[in-house]
């Protein structure tokens, strides 16, 4: 079993409380369910990279696990995940990314205009 860092790029549309407060809450929720979460991005654009670490014997499974962790934390923080990519759309992309990253990193990039 290997450890994978999974990155998901998202545009966060802030709730009434504001983007800064929401991203703080998201990090708190990520830390509850993942040992090594990280989040970085732009408050001006709302585009953020969210990183989590998962253990798996398969990079495709690692991306599925990682994105599930991120989505779960988002829901716990009060986010809606309307337009979330379907898992059956990811396998071809994930296999290509895993090869290009030499299995050291798998990432899923969501277009910034997707909410």
C-alpha positions, 0 to 999 in steps of 0.5 A, a space after each residue: 500500500 502506498 501513500 498518495 497526495 491528492 489535490 483537488 482544485 475548486 472554486 469556492 463560492 463564499 457563503 454569507 459568512 465570507 470566504 476567509 471564514 469558510 476556508 478556515 472552517 473547511 480546514 478544521 473539517 479536513 483536519 478531523 478526517 485526514 492526517 495531512 490536509 492542506 489548502 491554498 489559494 486566492 481569496 480574490 478569485 476563490 480558486 483553491 487547491 485542497 490536498 489530502 493524503 490517502 493510502 491505497 494500492 491503486 492510484 485510481 482508488 486514491 483519487 476516489 478516496 481523496 476526493 471523497 474526503 474533500 467532499 465530506 469536509 466541504 459538506 461538514 463545513 456547509 458547502 454544496 457540491 453541485 456539479 461535482 464530477 461523477 466518478 465514472 468520468 475520472 478513470 481515464 484521466 486518473 490513469 494518465 495523471 498517475 503515469 505522468 506523476 510517476 505515482 508520486 502524486 495524483 491530482 484532479 483539476 476542476 475547471 475554475 468556472 465549475 461550482 
